[in-house]
Amino acid sequence: MKISCPYCGNDTDFYEVAEGVTITTFYVQNEDGSFSAVSDDSEIQGEVRLFCGECHKELKEYHNHFLDMLF
């Protein structure tokens, strides 16, 4: 089953917003003094919500299905 936004009909573009996030990024310093990211880790403390990428309406009723369909 594809998700379609009930407000605008969009069925391709969506995004999540996570509240209370801590992102830790690990770096290595290169020979020339520049830095390159090696890895990162995130910890979400708050709510994560799904939104339509076109009209930006919250799609709370589809979030569980969205999570089930992430591959």
Helices and strands as residue ranges (DSSP letters): E 14-18, E 21-29, E 35-44, E 48-52, G 60-62, H 63-68
